[in-house]
Amino acid sequence: MNKEETNAFQVVHQGYTTREAIDEAKRCLNCKVPLCRKGCPIEHNIPDWIHELSMGNIGSAMSIINNKSSLPAICSRVCPHEKQCQGHCIMNKKGKPIQIGKLEQFIADFDTKMSLTRERLPQKNRGKIAVIGSGPAGLTVAGDMVREGFSVTVFDGQEEPGGVLMFGIPEYRLPKKVVREEIHKIEALGVDIVCNCMVGENGITVDSLFEEGYDAIFMGTGTAVPRNMNSTPGATLGGVTQSTDLLHNVNSYNEGAISRDMVPLCEGEKVGVIGGGNVSMDAARTAIRLGASVTVLYRHTPEEMPAIKSEYDEAVAEGVKFEWETSVEEFLEGSNGRLGSCRLKTPQGERIESFDRIYLAIGSRPANRIVSTTAGIEVDENGYVKIVDRPFGMTTRRGVFAGGDVVHRPQTVVLAMKAAKEVAQGMIQYVDALKLLEVAKSVEQGSL
């Protein structure tokens, strides 16, 4: 990567200095009824850790955060704070909310740099748990379960753990160094992570994991299959590809794993991105950084766009153009079987617009690799795994639990974490009951 491209992918928002963080923490009113906490999906004890930070007690602040989150350095960077904790801050009425995300980032980064946290953990003799997938949901379950005295092994098919955190979010938003550091902290708790192990292939199945003695299994496999537009004429032309492919390739390029010519985008090309979510914003802003001219094509209005507003604002500031209430009716061939233009349906009528490439960001769905190799796991008509309420998160296959995007459709990192934390409690109840029944059975057999 040349110097210019390296600078383009540098982090957009730098963190606080110690003085800046403490000064910002002192602004907190420590409300009796903290609305910020109500706005947080995982109900962080926000006023408590901000108060500790305001007194310089960074280690104590980190301990409070760890009670709720295993991924604070990540959440602080990618959560939609303006919709959640920060958006609910009482000082938002004056337009000056406490910068909760930046404070959490400061604490988590300081903890990593100084190696402050040394958690006291119980012995891992409460049960044996397998976690499939090392994205936000899988890592959250692993962290929560190991803290409760369970032995946990995470299985992931990639060469490195992290899932969407590692391969799907651009470097300028979430540096891979930060992801690796958070995962290292989870490993330090005693979680084993096995990579290059695709459950559902090569004889490794849910059944084989149970045979190895695991008491319960968590599916945190996300939505790995992107949706396509194959019903639209010309959708299979060269140059019509997935936004996730671009993001994955660019992350690999930034890491030095592949060369620039393997990234499916050339400098100076005219690019369209179809979709209005966060993946669309990531793809558009990434393409801009690689020297493309970028237009986002979204079929609804700006008010209906699901992307985080700050991401949209920054995309506009960086030069991304937007066309609202616009859809692609047909992909038109240029030369050599490649895309040349698109027939667009707009509020002003139809028109032909030239594009060198189109990236799709129209959603994704779960892969069926595990479901197809496991008897008894029911899914809905779209392939999402069905779960029950008692014990919460268990699928229709006894002992197999699921949570995050594979159940609830693609959402944010923190919402995947929220779901995973709820499922972890269901798994704890299930395994505890299982062990109790085993003890009762042993006693009964011994008395006969």
Phi, psi and chi 1 to 4 in degrees:
 res  aa     phi    psi   chi1   chi2   chi3   chi4
   1 MET       -  130.8  179.2  176.5  -68.6      -
   2 ASN   -76.7  170.6   61.1   44.3      -      -
   3 LYS   -62.2  -39.1 -175.6  175.9 -178.9 -179.4
   4 GLU   -64.1  -43.2 -176.2  176.4  -23.6      -
   5 GLU   -68.6  -36.7  -73.3  176.5  -28.5      -
   6 THR   -58.7  -46.2  -60.5      -      -      -
   7 ASN   -63.3  -36.1  -69.0  -24.0      -      -
   8 ALA   -62.8  -30.2      -      -      -      -
   9 PHE  -101.2   12.4  -77.7   92.3      -      -
  10 GLN   -68.4  155.9  -75.5 -176.0  -18.4      -
  11 VAL   -57.4  133.0  173.4      -      -      -
  12 VAL   -72.1  -44.8  174.1      -      -      -
  13 HIS  -112.7  115.6  -60.7  -67.6      -      -
  14 GLN   -79.3  153.1  -61.9  -61.8  -32.9      -
  15 GLY   -79.7  175.4      -      -      -      -
  16 TYR   -75.0  152.7  -81.0  140.9      -      -
  17 THR   -79.3  169.7   64.5      -      -      -
  18 THR   -59.3  -45.7  -57.4      -      -      -
  19 ARG   -62.1  -45.0  169.1   51.7   61.2 -168.5
  20 GLU   -62.7  -40.6  -70.8  170.3  -20.5      -
  21 ALA   -65.7  -46.0      -      -      -      -
  22 ILE   -66.4  -41.0  -68.6  176.1      -      -
  23 ASP   -61.4  -41.8  -74.7  -14.2      -      -
  24 GLU   -67.3  -39.6  179.8   66.3   12.6      -
  25 ALA   -62.5  -34.2      -      -      -      -
  26 LYS   -67.0  -18.6  -72.1  178.2  178.4  177.5
  27 ARG   -73.4  -19.1  -67.3  178.8   55.6 -126.3
  28 CYS   -62.4  134.4  179.2      -      -      -
  29 LEU   -85.2   -6.2  -59.6  177.8      -      -
  30 ASN    50.1   56.6 -159.3   16.5      -      -
  31 CYS   -56.7  144.7  -56.7      -      -      -
  32 LYS   -63.9  -39.5 -173.6  175.0 -178.3 -179.8
  33 VAL  -115.3   90.9 -179.4      -      -      -
  34 PRO   -72.3  106.7   24.6  -30.9      -      -
  35 LEU   -67.5  -28.2  -61.1  179.5      -      -
  36 CYS   -60.5  -39.3   56.4      -      -      -
  37 ARG   -66.4  -39.2 -178.9  176.8  178.4  180.0
  38 LYS   -64.3  -29.8  -69.7 -175.7  177.1 -179.2
  39 GLY   -81.2  -10.2      -      -      -      -
  40 CYS   -90.1  123.9  174.7      -      -      -
  41 PRO   -57.5  -31.5  -27.5   36.7      -      -
  42 ILE  -102.8   11.5   57.1  175.0      -      -
  43 GLU    53.9   50.8  -63.1 -175.3  -20.1      -
  44 HIS   -53.7  142.3 -104.3  -46.9      -      -
  45 ASN   -81.0   66.2  -63.9  -45.2      -      -
  46 ILE   -59.7  -51.0  -64.5  169.5      -      -
  47 PRO   -59.2  -32.8  -23.7   35.8      -      -
  48 ASP   -66.6  -47.9  -70.2   -5.3      -      -
  49 TRP   -75.6  -26.3   57.5 -105.1      -      -
  50 ILE   -68.2  -38.3  -71.8 -178.2      -      -
  51 HIS   -63.6  -42.8  180.0   64.0      -      -
  52 GLU   -61.4  -42.0  -68.4  -64.3  -29.2      -
  53 LEU   -63.0  -39.0  173.3   59.5      -      -
  54 SER   -62.2  -23.2   72.2      -      -      -
  55 MET   -97.5    3.6  -62.8 -173.2  -65.5      -
  56 GLY    84.8    8.1      -      -      -      -
  57 ASN   -89.5   73.6  -60.5  -30.1      -      -
  58 ILE   -69.4  -37.1  -59.0  174.5      -      -
  59 GLY   -62.7  -42.3      -      -      -      -
  60 SER   -65.8  -39.3  -62.8      -      -      -
  61 ALA   -61.3  -41.7      -      -      -      -
  62 MET   -65.4  -38.4 -170.9   70.6 -128.6      -
  63 SER   -62.7  -39.1  -65.8      -      -      -
  64 ILE   -65.9  -43.1  -65.2  170.3      -      -
  65 ILE   -62.2  -41.9  -70.9  173.1      -      -
  66 ASN   -62.5  -21.7  -80.8  -22.2      -      -
  67 ASN   -65.5  -21.8  -72.4  -27.4      -      -
  68 LYS  -118.2  -26.3  -67.7  -70.9 -175.7  177.7
  69 SER  -136.7  136.3  175.8      -      -      -
  70 SER   -96.6   -5.2  -65.8      -      -      -
  71 LEU  -133.0   50.0  -55.1  170.0      -      -
  72 PRO   -65.2  -35.3   24.0  -34.7      -      -
  73 ALA   -68.0  -24.8      -      -      -      -
  74 ILE   -84.9  -50.9  -68.4  170.8      -      -
  75 CYS   -57.9  -38.3  -75.3      -      -      -
  76 SER   -63.5  -21.2   61.2      -      -      -
  77 ARG   -98.1  -30.7  -73.2  171.0  163.9   88.2
  78 VAL  -116.9   -6.6  -59.0      -      -      -
  79 CYS   -70.3  148.2  -84.1      -      -      -
  80 PRO   -80.4   74.5   29.0  -33.5      -      -
  81 HIS   -58.4  -33.5  -60.0  104.3      -      -
  82 GLU   -67.2  -18.5   64.1  -94.1   34.7      -
  83 LYS   -96.4  -17.3  -69.1 -176.6  178.8  179.7
  84 GLN  -115.5 -114.6  -62.8  174.6  -12.0      -
  85 CYS   -55.8  -53.6   55.0      -      -      -
  86 GLN   -65.6  -36.3 -154.0  161.6  -69.6      -
  87 GLY   -67.4  -22.2      -      -      -      -
  88 HIS   -94.6   -7.4  -74.1   70.8      -      -
  89 CYS   -57.3  134.3  176.5      -      -      -
  90 ILE   -60.2  -27.5 -168.4   67.3      -      -
  91 MET   -79.0   -2.2  -64.5 -179.0   71.6      -
  92 ASN   -64.6  -24.6 -142.8    6.3      -      -
  93 LYS   -63.0  -26.9  -66.9 -179.3  179.0  179.7
  94 LYS   -97.9    5.0  -65.0 -176.4  177.8  179.8
  95 GLY    77.3   14.3      -      -      -      -
  96 LYS  -132.5   63.6  -65.8 -176.2  177.8 -179.6
  97 PRO   -66.9  153.5   28.6  -36.5      -      -
  98 ILE   -62.4  134.0  -56.9  -60.4      -      -
  99 GLN   -80.7   75.2  -61.8  -63.1  -58.5      -
 100 ILE   -62.8  -42.4  -62.4  168.8      -      -
 101 GLY   -61.1  -44.7      -      -      -      -
 102 LYS   -68.2  -32.2  -69.2 -174.7   71.0  173.3
 103 LEU   -69.1  -42.6  -68.0  180.0      -      -
 104 GLU   -63.0  -40.5 -176.7 -179.9   20.1      -
 105 GLN   -61.4  -43.7  177.5 -178.0  -31.1      -
 106 PHE   -60.0  -47.1  168.9   79.5      -      -
 107 ILE   -63.2  -47.2  -66.1  167.5      -      -
 108 ALA   -64.1  -42.1      -      -      -      -
 109 ASP   -68.3  -39.4  -70.8   -6.9      -      -
 110 PHE   -63.7  -41.9 -169.9   93.5      -      -
 111 ASP   -61.1  -42.8  174.5   73.8      -      -
 112 THR   -64.4  -47.0  -62.2      -      -      -
 113 LYS   -63.3  -40.1 -176.5  177.6  179.6 -179.6
 114 MET   -98.0   -3.5  -55.6  -56.8  -66.6      -
 115 SER    52.8   52.4  -60.4      -      -      -
 116 LEU   -75.4  -44.8  -66.1  180.0      -      -
 117 THR   -74.8  126.6  -56.6      -      -      -
 118 ARG  -134.8   89.7  -71.0  -67.2 -178.9  -89.2
 119 GLU   -76.4  143.1  -63.4 -174.6   53.3      -
 120 ARG   -88.7  115.1  -65.8 -179.1  178.8  176.8
 121 LEU  -113.0  145.6  -61.3  173.0      -      -
 122 PRO   -72.8  165.0   26.8  -34.3      -      -
 123 GLN   -62.9  147.0  -71.8 -172.6  -23.7      -
 124 LYS   -90.7   66.8  -60.4  174.8 -178.2   60.4
 125 ASN  -125.0   15.2   55.4    8.6      -      -
 126 ARG   -87.1  -19.4 -163.1  170.3  172.6 -179.2
 127 GLY   162.4  169.6      -      -      -      -
 128 LYS  -118.8  122.2 -171.9  176.4  178.4 -177.8
 129 ILE  -119.8  136.6  -55.8  -63.1      -      -
 130 ALA  -109.8  134.9      -      -      -      -
 131 VAL  -118.3  124.8  173.6      -      -      -
 132 ILE  -101.9  112.3  -54.3  172.6      -      -
 133 GLY   105.8  133.7      -      -      -      -
 134 SER  -117.1   33.8   63.6      -      -      -
 135 GLY   -81.2 -165.0      -      -      -      -
 136 PRO   -56.3  -42.8  -22.6   31.2      -      -
 137 ALA   -67.6  -47.3      -      -      -      -
 138 GLY   -62.5  -43.9      -      -      -      -
 139 LEU   -66.9  -34.7  -67.4  174.7      -      -
 140 THR   -66.5  -46.1  -64.0      -      -      -
 141 VAL   -60.6  -43.2  166.4      -      -      -
 142 ALA   -60.2  -47.6      -      -      -      -
 143 GLY   -64.0  -43.4      -      -      -      -
 144 ASP   -66.8  -42.0  -77.6    9.3      -      -
 145 MET   -70.9  -39.3  -62.0  -64.9  -78.3      -
 146 VAL   -68.1  -32.0   77.8      -      -      -
 147 ARG   -69.2  -19.7  -73.2 -176.3  170.4  101.6
 148 GLU   -96.9    9.7  -67.8  -68.1  -25.1      -
 149 GLY    94.7   16.9      -      -      -      -
 150 PHE   -98.9  149.1  -68.4   85.9      -      -
 151 SER   -86.3  125.6  171.5      -      -      -
 152 VAL  -126.5  132.3 -178.3      -      -      -
 153 THR  -123.7  129.6  -58.0      -      -      -
 154 VAL  -103.8  131.8  177.4      -      -      -
 155 PHE  -112.4  129.9  -61.9   91.0      -      -
 156 ASP  -138.5  141.6 -164.4  -86.1      -      -
 157 GLY   -81.0  -15.7      -      -      -      -
 158 GLN   -81.7  168.8  -61.7  -78.0   -4.7      -
 159 GLU   -76.4  -12.8   67.5  -86.2   10.3      -
 160 GLU  -145.8  141.1 -170.6  171.7    4.8      -
 161 PRO   -73.0  164.2   27.4  -34.8      -      -
 162 GLY   129.5  -23.7      -      -      -      -
 163 GLY    56.2 -132.8      -      -      -      -
 164 VAL   -61.6  -27.1   67.7      -      -      -
 165 LEU   -64.6  -35.6  -56.9  172.5      -      -
 166 MET   -89.1  -38.5 -179.0   61.4   69.1      -
 167 PHE  -111.0  -10.4  -59.2  107.0      -      -
 168 GLY  -116.1  -10.0      -      -      -      -
 169 ILE  -113.6  130.1  -59.3  177.8      -      -
 170 PRO   -61.2  153.0  -21.9   32.6      -      -
 171 GLU   -57.9  -37.9  179.9   75.9   10.9      -
 172 TYR   -68.7  -20.8   62.9   84.3      -      -
 173 ARG   -94.0  -41.0  -77.9 -174.5   61.2 -155.1
 174 LEU  -140.7   96.0 -179.0   60.4      -      -
 175 PRO   -59.3  137.8  -23.7   34.3      -      -
 176 LYS   -64.7  -27.2  -58.2  -57.0  161.5  -86.8
 177 LYS   -59.5  -38.7  178.1  175.7 -178.7  -72.3
 178 VAL   -66.7  -43.3  171.3      -      -      -
 179 VAL   -60.8  -45.9  178.4      -      -      -
 180 ARG   -62.2  -38.8  -67.7 -172.9  177.4  104.1
 181 GLU   -66.5  -40.0  -71.6  169.3  -16.2      -
 182 GLU   -65.7  -41.9  -71.4  -73.0   72.4      -
 183 ILE   -65.5  -38.2  -68.2  172.8      -      -
 184 HIS   -60.5  -38.3  177.8   70.8      -      -
 185 LYS   -62.9  -40.1  -73.7 -176.5  179.6 -179.1
 186 ILE   -67.2  -40.4  -68.4  174.3      -      -
 187 GLU   -62.6  -36.3  -71.6  179.8  -58.7      -
 188 ALA   -64.8  -21.1      -      -      -      -
 189 LEU   -73.9  -14.4  -62.2  174.3      -      -
 190 GLY   113.6    9.3      -      -      -      -
 191 VAL   -79.4  130.9  172.9      -      -      -
 192 ASP   -91.9  134.2  -68.0  -36.2      -      -
 193 ILE  -121.2  123.3  -60.5  179.6      -      -
 194 VAL  -111.5  115.1 -179.7      -      -      -
 195 CYS   -97.9  173.2  -68.7      -      -      -
 196 ASN    53.9   35.8  -66.5  -50.2      -      -
 197 CYS  -130.9   97.1 -177.5      -      -      -
 198 MET   -91.6  102.8 -170.2   72.8   76.7      -
 199 VAL   -67.4  130.5  176.8      -      -      -
 200 GLY   107.7   -3.4      -      -      -      -
 201 GLU  -135.0  158.5  -64.6 -179.2   -1.4      -
 202 ASN    54.9   34.5  -58.3  -41.3      -      -
 203 GLY    81.7   -1.8      -      -      -      -
 204 ILE   -92.9  110.5  -57.3  171.9      -      -
 205 THR  -131.8  173.3   64.6      -      -      -
 206 VAL   -58.1  -42.5  165.2      -      -      -
 207 ASP   -62.1  -42.1  -68.2  -33.9      -      -
 208 SER   -67.7  -31.8   69.6      -      -      -
 209 LEU   -67.6  -41.5  -69.0  176.0      -      -
 210 PHE   -62.2  -38.5  -82.9  130.0      -      -
 211 GLU   -63.8  -26.8  -70.7  170.4    1.7      -
 212 GLU   -79.1   -2.9  -69.7  179.8   25.7      -
 213 GLY   103.7   10.2      -      -      -      -
 214 TYR   -73.1  136.4  -71.8   97.3      -      -
 215 ASP   -81.3  -31.8  -62.2  -57.1      -      -
 216 ALA  -151.9  154.8      -      -      -      -
 217 ILE  -129.6  134.8  -63.2  170.6      -      -
 218 PHE  -109.3  129.0  175.1   75.7      -      -
 219 MET   -97.4  110.1  -69.7  173.3   54.5      -
 220 GLY  -123.0   52.0      -      -      -      -
 221 THR   -89.2   -1.4   46.7      -      -      -
 222 GLY    64.3 -158.1      -      -      -      -
 223 THR  -120.7   88.5   49.5      -      -      -
 224 ALA   -86.6   -9.2      -      -      -      -
 225 VAL  -106.6  109.0 -178.7      -      -      -
 226 PRO   -70.9  146.6   23.6  -31.2      -      -
 227 ARG   -77.0  148.7  -61.5 -172.0 -176.5  -80.4
 228 ASN  -116.1 -178.6   57.6   47.6      -      -
 229 MET  -121.8   39.9  -67.9  179.7   63.1      -
 230 ASN   -63.0  -18.8  -74.6   -9.0      -      -
 231 SER   -78.7  -10.1   59.6      -      -      -
 232 THR   -90.0  128.8  -57.6      -      -      -
 233 PRO   -55.2  133.8  -25.4   34.1      -      -
 234 GLY    85.6    6.1      -      -      -      -
 235 ALA   -67.0  -16.4      -      -      -      -
 236 THR   -95.7    6.5   58.3      -      -      -
 237 LEU   -63.8  149.4  -72.2  170.4      -      -
 238 GLY   -61.6  138.0      -      -      -      -
 239 GLY   101.2  -10.5      -      -      -      -
 240 VAL  -102.8  104.9 -179.1      -      -      -
 241 THR  -136.3  176.8   54.6      -      -      -
 242 GLN   -86.6  141.7  -66.2  -70.7  -17.6      -
 243 SER   -60.6  -35.5  -69.5      -      -      -
 244 THR   -64.3  -32.2   49.7      -      -      -
 245 ASP   -64.7  -43.6  -68.6  -18.5      -      -
 246 LEU   -60.0  -49.0  172.0   68.3      -      -
 247 LEU   -63.1  -42.1  -64.2  172.2      -      -
 248 HIS   -63.0  -46.3 -165.6  139.7      -      -
 249 ASN   -64.4  -41.2  -82.6  -60.7      -      -
 250 VAL   -67.8  -38.8  171.0      -      -      -
 251 ASN   -61.8  -41.0  -80.7  -28.3      -      -
 252 SER   -65.4  -38.1  -63.3      -      -      -
 253 TYR   -65.1  -44.5  170.0   52.0      -      -
 254 ASN   -61.3  -29.4  -75.1  -27.4      -      -
 255 GLU   -83.1   -7.7  -70.4  -75.1  -56.1      -
 256 GLY    82.9   11.6      -      -      -      -
 257 ALA   -81.2  -26.1      -      -      -      -
 258 ILE  -134.7  164.0   63.6  173.4      -      -
 259 SER   -86.6  164.7   60.7      -      -      -
 260 ARG   -61.2  -33.7  175.2   65.0  176.9   85.7
 261 ASP   -71.5   -7.3   58.9    7.2      -      -
 262 MET   -91.4   -5.6  -65.9 -177.2   68.2      -
 263 VAL   -84.5  125.3  176.5      -      -      -
 264 PRO   -76.7   63.1   30.6  -36.1      -      -
 265 LEU  -168.2  132.7  177.2   61.8      -      -
 266 CYS  -110.0  146.2  -61.3      -      -      -
 267 GLU   -59.3  137.2 -174.5  174.2   -4.7      -
 268 GLY    90.0   -5.1      -      -      -      -
 269 GLU   -73.9  154.9  -71.9 -172.5  -36.0      -
 270 LYS   -96.8  119.3 -175.3  175.8 -179.5 -179.0
 271 VAL  -119.3  139.8  167.9      -      -      -
 272 GLY  -115.5  141.2      -      -      -      -
 273 VAL  -120.9  122.6  179.4      -      -      -
 274 ILE   -97.7  119.4  -60.2  177.3      -      -
 275 GLY   135.1  161.5      -      -      -      -
 276 GLY  -129.4   18.6      -      -      -      -
 277 GLY   -96.1 -171.5      -      -      -      -
 278 ASN   -66.1  -32.6  -69.1  -34.2      -      -
 279 VAL   -64.8  -38.4  173.3      -      -      -
 280 SER   -61.0  -44.7  173.6      -      -      -
 281 MET   -64.0  -41.9  -62.0  -56.7  103.3      -
 282 ASP   -61.5  -44.1  -74.0  -15.0      -      -
 283 ALA   -66.5  -42.9      -      -      -      -
 284 ALA   -63.9  -45.7      -      -      -      -
 285 ARG   -70.1  -31.4  -63.0  176.8   66.6 -168.5
 286 THR   -68.3  -44.2  -65.8      -      -      -
 287 ALA   -62.8  -38.2      -      -      -      -
 288 ILE   -59.0  -42.5  -80.2  -79.9      -      -
 289 ARG   -66.9  -21.7  -77.3  162.8  168.6   75.2
 290 LEU   -93.8    9.0  -66.5  173.4      -      -
 291 GLY    91.4   16.1      -      -      -      -
 292 ALA   -90.8  160.9      -      -      -      -
 293 SER   -94.9  123.3  169.2      -      -      -
 294 VAL  -124.0  133.9 -176.8      -      -      -
 295 THR  -127.9  128.4  -58.7      -      -      -
 296 VAL   -90.0  128.6  170.5      -      -      -
 297 LEU  -107.5  113.7  -52.6  170.1      -      -
 298 TYR  -126.5  132.2 -176.5   52.6      -      -
 299 ARG   -80.0   -9.3   59.3  179.9  177.7  154.6
 300 HIS  -114.6 -167.6  -62.1  -57.3      -      -
 301 THR   -88.9  166.3   64.8      -      -      -
 302 PRO   -57.9  -35.5  -24.1   33.4      -      -
 303 GLU   -66.7  -25.5  -67.5   73.1   25.1      -
 304 GLU   -91.0   -5.8  -63.9  172.0  -79.5      -
 305 MET   -68.0  125.6 -173.6  173.3   63.8      -
 306 PRO   -77.5  -11.8   25.6  -32.5      -      -
 307 ALA   -62.5  151.6      -      -      -      -
 308 ILE   -61.0  133.7  -58.3  170.1      -      -
 309 LYS   -58.8  -39.6 -173.8  178.2 -176.2  -57.7
 310 SER   -63.9  -33.7   59.6      -      -      -
 311 GLU   -67.2  -40.4  -67.1  -65.0  -48.9      -
 312 TYR   -64.3  -45.8  162.5   70.8      -      -
 313 ASP   -59.4  -41.6  -69.1  -20.1      -      -
 314 GLU   -71.4  -34.1  -70.5  173.3    6.1      -
 315 ALA   -61.8  -44.3      -      -      -      -
 316 VAL   -61.5  -44.8  171.5      -      -      -
 317 ALA   -62.5  -29.7      -      -      -      -
 318 GLU   -85.6   -5.8  -69.3  168.2   -0.2      -
 319 GLY   110.1    6.0      -      -      -      -
 320 VAL   -73.5  133.3  176.9      -      -      -
 321 LYS   -96.6  154.8  -57.2  178.0 -175.9   67.7
 322 PHE  -129.8  136.6  -72.8   78.7      -      -
 323 GLU  -120.4  117.6  -67.6 -143.2   18.3      -
 324 TRP   -92.1  155.8  -52.3  107.8      -      -
 325 GLU    49.3   42.7  -61.0  178.5   81.3      -
 326 THR  -124.9  131.5  -62.1      -      -      -
 327 SER  -131.3  154.3   59.3      -      -      -
 328 VAL   -90.5  119.4  175.0      -      -      -
 329 GLU   -90.4  -26.5  -60.7  -65.0  -68.7      -
 330 GLU  -161.7  137.8 -176.1  177.5    4.8      -
 331 PHE   -93.4  124.8  -60.0   96.7      -      -
 332 LEU  -105.3  138.2  -58.6  172.0      -      -
 333 GLU   -75.3  139.6 -174.9  174.4  -10.8      -
 334 GLY   -99.5  -96.6      -      -      -      -
 335 SER  -130.0  152.6   58.7      -      -      -
 336 ASN    57.8   34.1  -59.4  -39.4      -      -
 337 GLY    72.8   17.1      -      -      -      -
 338 ARG  -107.8  160.4  -69.5 -171.1   57.2   81.6
 339 LEU   -59.7  137.5  174.7   73.0      -      -
 340 GLY  -121.2  -33.8      -      -      -      -
 341 SER  -163.9  176.3   58.6      -      -      -
 342 CYS  -133.0  145.0  -64.7      -      -      -
 343 ARG   -92.9  115.0 -179.9  164.6   60.6   88.0
 344 LEU  -103.8  141.9  -56.6  179.3      -      -
 345 LYS  -104.3  116.4 -177.7  179.9  178.9 -178.7
 346 THR  -126.0  168.4   77.6      -      -      -
 347 PRO   -59.6  -23.6  -25.9   35.8      -      -
 348 GLN   -90.3   -0.4  -66.2   75.7   35.9      -
 349 GLY   115.2 -175.2      -      -      -      -
 350 GLU   -85.7  149.2  -70.4 -166.6   -3.0      -
 351 ARG  -155.0  162.0   75.9  171.0 -164.6  -89.8
 352 ILE  -101.1  128.7  -55.9  -63.1      -      -
 353 GLU  -127.1  131.5 -176.0   79.7   21.3      -
 354 SER   -78.0  140.4   63.8      -      -      -
 355 PHE  -144.5  142.5  -73.8  101.6      -      -
 356 ASP   -84.8  -33.4  -62.8  -57.0      -      -
 357 ARG  -147.4  150.0  -65.2 -177.5 -168.8  -88.2
 358 ILE  -127.0  130.4  -70.3  -74.2      -      -
 359 TYR  -109.9  130.6  -67.5  106.9      -      -
 360 LEU   -92.0  131.3  -53.1 -179.4      -      -
 361 ALA  -138.6   61.9      -      -      -      -
 362 ILE  -111.7   21.7   55.6  174.4      -      -
 363 GLY   107.9  176.9      -      -      -      -
 364 SER  -151.0  171.1   54.4      -      -      -
 365 ARG  -141.4  164.1   58.8 -178.4  174.8   81.3
 366 PRO   -69.6  149.0  -17.2   30.3      -      -
 367 ALA   -76.4  157.2      -      -      -      -
 368 ASN  -105.5   17.7   68.9  -12.1      -      -
 369 ARG   -58.5  -43.3 -173.6  179.3   60.9 -106.1
 370 ILE   -80.4  -43.8  -65.4  174.6      -      -
 371 VAL   -60.9  -39.4  171.6      -      -      -
 372 SER   -72.4  -17.3   64.4      -      -      -
 373 THR  -108.4    9.7   57.9      -      -      -
 374 THR  -132.7  124.2  -53.4      -      -      -
 375 ALA   -75.6  139.4      -      -      -      -
 376 GLY    96.1   -2.4      -      -      -      -
 377 ILE   -95.3  112.3  -60.1  179.4      -      -
 378 GLU   -89.9  144.8  -66.6 -177.4   10.0      -
 379 VAL  -127.7  162.5  -61.9      -      -      -
 380 ASP   -84.1 -173.6   66.5   15.4      -      -
 381 GLU   -65.1  -17.4   64.0  -83.7    8.4      -
 382 ASN  -101.3    3.3  -64.9  -48.5      -      -
 383 GLY    91.9    4.3      -      -      -      -
 384 TYR   -81.9  139.9  -68.1   92.8      -      -
 385 VAL   -72.7  134.8  176.2      -      -      -
 386 LYS   -85.6  138.4  -65.8 -179.2  178.9 -179.9
 387 ILE  -128.7  164.9   59.8  172.3      -      -
 388 VAL  -110.7  169.6  -60.4      -      -      -
 389 ASP   -89.5  -23.8  -70.3  -26.5      -      -
 390 ARG  -137.7  114.4  -64.8 -173.4   64.1 -174.8
 391 PRO   -70.1  142.6   27.5  -34.3      -      -
 392 PHE   -59.9  132.9 -175.4   82.3      -      -
 393 GLY    93.1   -7.4      -      -      -      -
 394 MET   -76.1  139.2 -169.2  161.2   77.1      -
 395 THR   -78.0 -174.3   68.8      -      -      -
 396 THR   -75.9   -0.8   49.1      -      -      -
 397 ARG  -103.8  121.3  168.6   71.2 -176.8  -91.8
 398 ARG   -56.3  130.7 -179.2  179.2  173.8 -176.5
 399 GLY    86.0   -7.9      -      -      -      -
 400 VAL  -105.1  122.7  179.7      -      -      -
 401 PHE  -114.1  160.8  -68.3   72.6      -      -
 402 ALA  -148.6  151.1      -      -      -      -
 403 GLY  -165.6  166.9      -      -      -      -
 404 GLY    86.7 -152.7      -      -      -      -
 405 ASP   -63.2  -26.4  -70.6   -3.2      -      -
 406 VAL   -67.0  -16.0   72.6      -      -      -
 407 VAL  -111.7  -45.2  172.2      -      -      -
 408 HIS  -103.0   12.8  -61.9  -71.8      -      -
 409 ARG    73.4  160.2  -83.8   81.5  176.4  146.8
 410 PRO   -60.4  127.4  -25.0   34.6      -      -
 411 GLN  -138.7 -164.8  -62.6 -173.1   32.5      -
 412 THR   -81.8  168.0   62.1      -      -      -
 413 VAL   -57.8  -47.1  169.3      -      -      -
 414 VAL   -69.8  -31.5   72.8      -      -      -
 415 LEU   -71.2  -34.1  -71.2  175.1      -      -
 416 ALA   -63.9  -39.3      -      -      -      -
 417 MET   -65.5  -42.2  -70.2  174.5   58.9      -
 418 LYS   -58.2  -48.7  176.0 -171.4  178.0 -174.4
 419 ALA   -60.8  -41.5      -      -      -      -
 420 ALA   -64.6  -38.2      -      -      -      -
 421 LYS   -65.1  -38.6  -66.9 -178.7   78.3   65.8
 422 GLU   -66.6  -40.3  -67.9  170.3  -11.7      -
 423 VAL   -66.9  -37.7  174.9      -      -      -
 424 ALA   -57.9  -39.1      -      -      -      -
 425 GLN   -65.1  -39.2  -69.6  -56.3  -51.3      -
 426 GLY   -63.8  -38.8      -      -      -      -
 427 MET   -66.1  -40.0  -67.3  178.5   73.6      -
 428 ILE   -61.0  -46.8  -69.5  170.6      -      -
 429 GLN   -60.2  -42.6  -67.1  169.7    4.4      -
 430 TYR   -64.8  -49.7  170.5   79.7      -      -
 431 VAL   -68.3  -38.7  177.1      -      -      -
 432 ASP   -60.0  -43.4  -77.7   -9.4      -      -
 433 ALA   -65.5  -39.2      -      -      -      -
 434 LEU   -60.8  -45.0 -168.6   69.2      -      -
 435 LYS   -66.7  -37.7  -63.7  -62.2 -176.9 -177.3
 436 LEU   -64.2  -40.6 -172.7   60.4      -      -
 437 LEU   -64.9  -38.0  -73.7  172.5      -      -
 438 GLU   -63.2  -41.8  -71.1  175.9   -3.9      -
 439 VAL   -63.7  -45.0  170.8      -      -      -
 440 ALA   -62.1  -39.6      -      -      -      -
 441 LYS   -65.1  -40.6 -173.2  175.6 -178.9  180.0
 442 SER   -64.5  -40.6  -63.1      -      -      -
 443 VAL   -64.1  -43.7  171.0      -      -      -
 444 GLU   -63.3  -43.6 -177.8 -179.2   -7.5      -
 445 GLN   -66.5  -34.4  -70.0  175.6  -18.9      -
 446 GLY   -71.8  -24.4      -      -      -      -
 447 SER   -87.0  -11.2   63.3      -      -      -
 448 LEU   -80.4      -  -67.3  177.4      -      -
